[in-house]
Amino acid sequence: MHILSEEQWRKLGAAVFSAVNVGAEAETIIDVLVSGSLWGIDSHGVRNYPYYVKELREGKLHPNTKGTVRKRTPVMALIDDTNRIGFVAAKEAMDMAVDMASKVGLGAVGIYNSGHVGNLFYYLMMAAKHDMIGIVTAAGIGKAVAPWGGCKPVLGTNPLGYSIPTGRDRPIVLDIATSSVSYGQLQTCVLDRKPIPEGWAIDSKGKPVSGIINDLSDFWSSGGALLPFGTYKGYGINLLAEILAGALTTNGTSDRGMPQGMLMMAIDIGSFTPLEDFKAEVGRLIADIKASGVREGFKEVLLPGEREFNIEKERRKTGIPVDDKSWTRIQDTCTSLGIETSAL
């Protein structure tokens, strides 16, 4: 395990992305990845610096470019991003959705042909900071999930999330893969040599896969697949995400999909009901939830996002860890770019 402070990770990111000629967009890339690690979502955090450097060096992502708005009305827009950096595209899209919602009550922005969106909570928090409800979903980046009752991967992990402003200092934030586990979390288990539980994945014949997976590439090439969360109910939500972010945005579905499709939505609460009344009612609901009693095996009843906010608070004090394999990859990447990590 290797630990650097938040500031050190940001400095390292600035050096790395400057070396591959990313301009002002580097700030967004670094902020999204550092935020992911601060929230304890290490699968979508700073350990991915080498991955994005590789994508940029190979010309698979196009920095310092603009997306093309193909359609626009007062409440929606559709943008072709031509393999831009997904973090940058998604941030701009949520800004656009919030601006629309501030004017007409609702804003929805679809993106197609974009790079990986990363953590959804980052964009959801943008809506929450404007006292708006945020809804985000994404699809693409390959087939990984079998339909409920099926054997072969057809769907993506298709994350979906929402944010709800509250009268507290923290919004309610949900950010989940609609598969049993995200691709990144599966990769984390492989890197940490941790066994995966039964119910996460199946082989090409539909048989459960569990235990330690030594090589993810072998798992995928042999026809392995993840399962949707929550059996048939999760499958239905996974399918909805595939259609909203894939078909509706024109990004395409299953293996017809371009790199990534996303749908960003913002809802202006004040257009429906006075904001303070809304927050008061949500506050009463939170009080009901907290007073519901704690079941055996649990320490407390948490709201979506509450665990992550607590981890963020702790990691700002103690630093952000990465596993040894990821740190070696980061060092190798820095060496190839002429960056000396010991200077940190």
C-alpha positions as CSV (number, residue, x, y, z in Angstrom):
1,M,0.0,0.0,0.0
2,H,1.3,3.5,-0.9
3,I,-0.2,6.7,0.5
4,L,0.0,10.3,-0.8
5,S,-1.9,13.3,0.4
6,E,-4.6,14.8,-1.7
7,E,-2.3,17.7,-2.6
8,Q,0.5,15.3,-3.7
9,W,-1.9,13.3,-5.9
10,R,-3.0,16.6,-7.5
11,K,0.6,17.6,-8.1
12,L,1.4,14.3,-9.6
13,G,-1.6,14.4,-11.9
14,A,-0.7,17.9,-13.1
15,A,2.8,16.7,-14.0
16,V,1.5,13.6,-15.7
17,F,-1.2,15.2,-17.8
18,S,1.0,18.2,-18.7
19,A,3.5,15.7,-20.1
20,V,0.9,14.3,-22.6
21,N,-0.1,17.8,-23.7
22,V,-3.4,18.1,-21.9
23,G,-4.2,21.8,-21.3
24,A,-6.8,23.3,-19.0
25,E,-8.8,20.1,-19.2
26,A,-6.2,18.4,-17.0
27,E,-7.7,20.2,-14.0
28,T,-11.1,18.4,-14.5
29,I,-9.4,15.0,-15.1
30,I,-7.4,15.3,-11.9
31,D,-10.4,16.6,-9.9
32,V,-12.7,13.7,-11.0
33,L,-10.1,11.0,-10.2
34,V,-8.9,12.5,-6.9
35,S,-12.6,13.0,-5.8
36,G,-13.2,9.3,-6.6
37,S,-10.4,8.2,-4.3
38,L,-11.4,10.7,-1.6
39,W,-14.8,9.0,-1.6
40,G,-13.2,5.6,-1.2
41,I,-14.1,4.6,-4.8
42,D,-10.6,3.5,-5.6
43,S,-11.6,1.6,-8.7
44,H,-12.4,5.0,-10.3
45,G,-9.7,7.0,-8.6
46,V,-6.1,8.1,-8.9
47,R,-4.9,4.6,-9.6
48,N,-6.2,5.2,-13.1
49,Y,-3.7,7.9,-14.0
50,P,-1.8,5.4,-16.2
51,Y,-4.9,4.3,-18.0
52,Y,-5.8,7.8,-19.1
53,V,-2.2,8.6,-20.1
54,K,-2.2,5.5,-22.2
55,E,-5.5,6.4,-23.9
56,L,-4.2,9.9,-24.6
57,R,-0.8,8.8,-25.9
58,E,-2.5,6.3,-28.3
59,G,-4.8,9.0,-29.6
60,K,-8.0,7.2,-28.3
61,L,-9.1,10.4,-26.4
62,H,-9.0,13.8,-27.9
63,P,-8.1,16.6,-25.4
64,N,-8.5,20.3,-25.9
65,T,-11.4,19.9,-28.3
66,K,-15.1,20.9,-28.3
67,G,-18.2,18.7,-28.7
68,T,-20.7,19.5,-31.4
69,V,-24.3,20.4,-30.4
70,R,-26.5,18.5,-32.9
71,K,-29.9,19.4,-31.4
72,R,-31.0,22.0,-28.8
73,T,-34.3,23.2,-27.4
74,P,-34.9,25.2,-24.1
75,V,-35.1,21.9,-22.2
76,M,-32.7,19.5,-24.0
77,A,-29.5,19.2,-26.0
78,L,-27.8,16.4,-27.8
79,I,-24.0,16.5,-28.2
80,D,-21.5,14.6,-30.4
81,D,-18.3,14.4,-28.4
82,T,-16.1,12.5,-30.9
83,N,-14.0,10.7,-28.2
84,R,-13.4,13.7,-26.0
85,I,-12.3,13.1,-22.5
86,G,-15.5,11.9,-20.9
87,F,-15.0,13.8,-17.6
88,V,-14.7,17.1,-19.4
89,A,-17.7,16.3,-21.6
90,A,-19.9,15.2,-18.7
91,K,-19.0,18.3,-16.6
92,E,-19.9,20.6,-19.4
93,A,-23.1,18.7,-20.1
94,M,-24.2,19.0,-16.4
95,D,-23.4,22.7,-16.4
96,M,-25.7,23.0,-19.5
97,A,-28.5,21.0,-17.9
98,V,-28.3,23.1,-14.7
99,D,-28.4,26.3,-16.8
100,M,-31.5,25.0,-18.7
101,A,-33.2,24.0,-15.4
102,S,-32.6,27.4,-13.9
103,K,-34.5,29.0,-16.8
104,V,-37.3,26.6,-17.5
105,G,-37.4,24.1,-14.6
106,L,-35.8,21.1,-16.4
107,G,-32.7,20.4,-18.3
108,A,-31.6,17.2,-20.0
109,V,-28.4,16.7,-22.0
110,G,-27.5,13.6,-24.0
111,I,-24.0,12.9,-25.0
112,Y,-22.8,10.3,-27.5
113,N,-19.4,9.1,-28.7
114,S,-17.6,10.2,-25.6
115,G,-14.8,8.9,-23.4
116,H,-15.4,7.1,-20.0
117,V,-17.5,9.2,-17.7
118,G,-16.0,7.9,-14.4
119,N,-17.8,8.5,-11.2
120,L,-21.3,9.8,-11.6
121,F,-21.4,11.4,-8.1
122,Y,-19.1,14.1,-9.3
123,Y,-21.7,15.5,-11.8
124,L,-24.6,14.8,-9.4
125,M,-22.9,17.0,-6.8
126,M,-22.8,19.8,-9.3
127,A,-26.6,19.8,-9.5
128,A,-26.9,19.5,-5.7
129,K,-24.7,22.6,-5.2
130,H,-27.3,24.6,-7.2
131,D,-30.1,23.1,-5.0
132,M,-31.3,21.0,-7.9
133,I,-32.1,17.3,-8.2
134,G,-29.5,15.6,-10.4
135,I,-30.1,12.4,-12.4
136,V,-27.3,10.8,-14.5
137,T,-26.9,7.5,-16.3
138,A,-24.3,6.2,-18.7
139,A,-23.9,3.2,-21.1
140,G,-21.3,1.8,-23.4
141,I,-17.6,0.9,-22.9
142,G,-18.3,-2.7,-24.0
143,K,-20.6,-5.6,-23.1
144,A,-20.1,-7.0,-19.7
145,V,-23.5,-8.0,-18.2
146,A,-25.7,-10.9,-19.0
147,P,-29.5,-10.3,-19.1
148,W,-31.3,-12.0,-16.2
149,G,-31.8,-15.6,-17.2
150,G,-29.2,-15.3,-20.0
151,C,-25.6,-16.6,-20.3
152,K,-23.8,-14.2,-22.7
153,P,-22.8,-10.5,-21.9
154,V,-25.1,-8.2,-23.9
155,L,-25.4,-5.1,-21.7
156,G,-23.0,-2.6,-20.1
157,T,-22.5,-2.1,-16.4
158,N,-24.6,1.0,-17.0
159,P,-24.2,3.2,-13.9
160,L,-27.1,5.3,-12.7
161,G,-27.3,7.9,-9.9
162,Y,-29.2,10.8,-8.4
163,S,-28.6,13.6,-5.9
164,I,-31.1,15.2,-3.6
165,P,-30.5,18.5,-1.8
166,T,-31.4,18.4,1.9
167,G,-31.5,20.9,4.8
168,R,-28.3,19.2,6.1
169,D,-24.7,20.0,5.0
170,R,-24.7,17.0,2.7
171,P,-27.1,16.0,-0.1
172,I,-28.3,12.4,-0.6
173,V,-26.2,10.9,-3.4
174,L,-26.6,7.5,-5.0
175,D,-24.0,6.4,-7.6
176,I,-24.2,2.7,-8.5
177,A,-23.5,0.3,-11.3
178,T,-26.6,-1.5,-12.3
179,S,-24.6,-4.7,-12.6
180,S,-23.9,-6.7,-9.4
181,V,-20.5,-5.0,-9.3
182,S,-18.8,-2.4,-11.4
183,Y,-16.0,-3.4,-13.8
184,G,-13.6,-1.3,-11.7
185,Q,-14.5,-3.0,-8.4
186,L,-14.1,-6.4,-10.1
187,Q,-10.6,-5.3,-11.2
188,T,-9.9,-4.2,-7.6
189,C,-10.6,-7.7,-6.3
190,V,-8.2,-9.1,-9.0
191,L,-5.5,-6.7,-8.1
192,D,-5.9,-7.3,-4.3
193,R,-6.2,-11.1,-4.8
194,K,-9.5,-11.1,-3.1
195,P,-12.1,-13.7,-3.9
196,I,-15.3,-12.6,-5.5
197,P,-18.5,-13.8,-4.0
198,E,-21.0,-16.0,-5.8
199,G,-23.7,-13.9,-7.4
200,W,-21.4,-11.5,-9.1
201,A,-20.5,-13.4,-12.2
202,I,-21.1,-16.4,-14.4
203,D,-19.1,-18.3,-17.0
204,S,-20.1,-18.8,-20.7
205,K,-22.5,-21.6,-19.8
206,G,-24.2,-19.6,-17.1
207,K,-22.5,-21.3,-14.2
208,P,-21.7,-19.2,-11.1
209,V,-18.1,-17.9,-10.9
210,S,-16.6,-17.3,-7.4
211,G,-13.2,-17.3,-5.7
212,I,-10.1,-15.6,-6.9
213,I,-9.8,-14.6,-10.6
214,N,-6.2,-14.5,-11.6
215,D,-6.6,-12.8,-15.0
216,L,-9.5,-10.6,-16.0
217,S,-8.7,-10.8,-19.7
218,D,-9.0,-14.6,-19.5
219,F,-12.4,-14.2,-17.8
220,W,-13.8,-11.9,-20.5
221,S,-12.2,-13.9,-23.4
222,S,-13.7,-17.1,-22.1
223,G,-17.2,-15.6,-22.3
224,G,-17.5,-14.6,-18.6
225,A,-20.2,-12.1,-17.7
226,L,-21.4,-10.1,-14.7
227,L,-24.9,-10.3,-13.4
228,P,-27.3,-7.5,-12.9
229,F,-27.9,-6.5,-9.3
230,G,-31.1,-7.4,-7.6
231,T,-32.0,-10.3,-10.0
232,Y,-34.8,-9.4,-12.5
233,K,-35.4,-6.0,-10.8
234,G,-31.9,-4.9,-11.3
235,Y,-31.9,-6.2,-14.8
236,G,-34.9,-4.0,-15.6
237,I,-33.0,-0.9,-14.3
238,N,-29.9,-1.9,-16.2
239,L,-31.9,-2.2,-19.4
240,L,-33.4,1.2,-18.7
241,A,-30.0,2.8,-18.4
242,E,-28.8,1.1,-21.6
243,I,-31.8,2.6,-23.5
244,L,-31.7,6.1,-22.0
245,A,-27.9,6.5,-22.4
246,G,-27.5,4.3,-25.5
247,A,-30.6,4.4,-27.7
248,L,-32.1,7.8,-26.7
249,T,-28.7,9.6,-27.0
250,T,-28.1,7.8,-30.4
251,N,-24.9,6.3,-28.9
252,G,-26.1,2.8,-29.7
253,T,-26.7,-0.2,-27.6
254,S,-24.8,-3.5,-26.8
255,D,-21.9,-4.0,-29.3
256,R,-23.3,-1.3,-31.6
257,G,-22.5,1.3,-29.0
258,M,-19.9,3.9,-29.5
259,P,-17.4,4.5,-26.6
260,Q,-19.9,6.0,-24.1
261,G,-23.3,7.6,-24.1
262,M,-24.6,9.6,-21.2
263,L,-27.7,11.4,-20.1
264,M,-27.4,14.3,-17.6
265,M,-30.6,15.8,-16.1
266,A,-31.2,18.6,-13.6
267,I,-34.5,19.5,-12.0
268,D,-35.1,22.9,-10.5
269,I,-37.0,22.2,-7.2
270,G,-38.3,25.7,-6.9
271,S,-40.2,25.3,-10.1
272,F,-42.3,22.6,-8.4
273,T,-42.4,23.7,-4.8
274,P,-40.7,26.2,-2.5
275,L,-37.2,25.0,-1.9
276,E,-37.4,25.4,1.9
277,D,-40.6,23.4,2.0
278,F,-39.0,20.6,0.0
279,K,-35.9,20.5,2.2
280,A,-38.1,20.5,5.3
281,E,-40.1,17.5,4.0
282,V,-36.9,15.7,3.1
283,G,-35.5,16.5,6.5
284,R,-38.6,14.9,8.1
285,L,-38.1,11.8,6.0
286,I,-34.4,11.6,7.0
287,A,-35.4,11.8,10.6
288,D,-37.9,9.0,10.1
289,I,-35.2,6.9,8.5
290,K,-32.6,7.5,11.2
291,A,-35.2,6.7,13.9
292,S,-36.2,3.4,12.3
293,G,-34.0,1.3,14.6
294,V,-30.7,-0.4,13.8
295,R,-30.8,-4.0,12.7
296,E,-28.4,-6.5,14.2
297,G,-25.1,-6.5,12.3
298,F,-25.3,-2.7,11.5
299,K,-23.9,0.2,13.4
300,E,-26.3,2.8,12.1
301,V,-28.8,3.5,9.3
302,L,-27.0,5.4,6.6
303,L,-28.3,7.5,3.7
304,P,-27.0,7.0,0.2
305,G,-23.6,8.8,0.0
306,E,-23.2,9.1,3.8
307,R,-20.5,6.5,4.0
308,E,-18.6,8.1,1.2
309,F,-18.7,11.6,2.8
310,N,-17.3,10.0,6.0
311,I,-14.5,8.4,4.0
312,E,-13.7,11.7,2.3
313,K,-13.4,13.4,5.6
314,E,-11.0,10.8,6.9
315,R,-8.8,10.6,3.7
316,R,-8.4,14.4,3.6
317,K,-6.6,13.9,6.9
318,T,-4.7,10.6,6.4
319,G,-4.1,10.6,2.7
320,I,-5.2,8.5,-0.3
321,P,-3.9,5.0,-0.6
322,V,-3.3,2.8,-3.7
323,D,-2.4,-0.8,-3.9
324,D,1.2,-1.8,-4.7
325,K,0.5,-3.0,-8.2
326,S,-1.2,0.3,-9.1
327,W,1.6,2.3,-7.6
328,T,4.2,0.4,-9.7
329,R,2.1,1.2,-12.8
330,I,2.0,4.8,-11.8
331,Q,5.8,4.9,-11.3
332,D,6.4,3.2,-14.6
333,T,4.1,5.7,-16.4
334,C,6.0,8.6,-14.7
335,T,9.3,7.1,-15.7
336,S,8.2,6.9,-19.3
337,L,7.2,10.5,-19.2
338,G,10.4,11.7,-17.5
339,I,8.7,12.5,-14.2
340,E,10.5,11.7,-10.9
341,T,7.9,10.6,-8.3
342,S,10.4,10.8,-5.4
343,A,10.4,14.6,-5.8
344,L,7.0,14.5,-4.1
